[in-house]
């Protein structure tokens, strides 16, 4: 049994997200509590990593061959 909900009429895909409140962090090796600046830097690094991975995935699959016939034709903007 799949937990994945089927797409409804008019839906082409779904995007998932998760909210999180980050108040503190701990360095795994040293056990030290991270400063706010260090925590923000690590969150930024993680966001950049995910953005890069997503960009590479889309670049590899979002092309005319893979998406041919998957929606209305693209019209020139006037």
Secondary structure, DSSP 8 states (H G I E B T S, - for coil): ---S----TT---------------B-TTT--B--HHHHHHHHHHHHHHHHHHHHHHHHHH-SHHHHTTSSS------
